Amino acid sequence: MDNQPSKWVAVGLYRVTSPDLIKKRIGNYFGISNDRLLSKRRTPDLVLARHFIWYFLRILCKKNVKTIGDEYNRDHSTVVHGLRRIKEGLEVGDDFYSNHYQEINRMLGDLTWSVRTTTQNNNDNKKEYESNYTINENLRL
C-alpha cells in the first residue's frame, strides 16, 4: 500500500547551526582565542571580532541580545550597540565591514543544512524523512 501516490508533500529547509562553531570560526578568522574574546579588554581587534560574532549569532542562531550579552559578560545594550555598528557599516557599503562580512560569510557557508520532508499517502499514513547536506555557498541573510 505504500506505493500509492502521496496526497501531499511538505518540505522544510532549515539551517543546523552551532553557536560554538560560529564563535570558533570567527575567532580564528580574526586570530583571537576564545579566552581573549571573553575577556574584559576592549582593544579594537577584540571589539570588532565580538561584534561580528554577535551579529552572526543573532542572524543565524536567532539568539536574543540578553543571551548573547550573558555569554560574553556584557550588558544587552552593549550587544545592541555592536549589532548596530555592523548593520550600519554593511548598509552604507563600508568596504571595511563588507570585506570582513564576505570573508566570514564564505567561511560559514559550509555549515550543515537539513531538509525535512513529510509525505502523506491516500491512506493517511505519514512518513517523515530528514537528510543533512553540507553545502558551500554564501549565506543569504
Salt bridges, closest charged atoms under 4 A:
ASP2 OD2 - LYS127 NZ 3.14
ASP45 OD2 - ARG36 NH2 3.42
ASP70 OD2 - LYS66 NZ 3.18
GLU71 OE1 - LYS23 NZ 2.79
GLU71 OE2 - LYS63 NZ 2.36
ASP75 OD2 - HIS76 ND1 3.64
GLU91 OE2 - LYS87 NZ 3.96
GLU103 OE2 - ARG106 NH1 2.50
ASP110 OD1 - ARG25 NH1 2.44
ASP124 OD1 - LYS7 NZ 2.74
GLU130 OE1 - ARG116 NE 3.33
GLU137 OE2 - ARG140 NH1 2.49
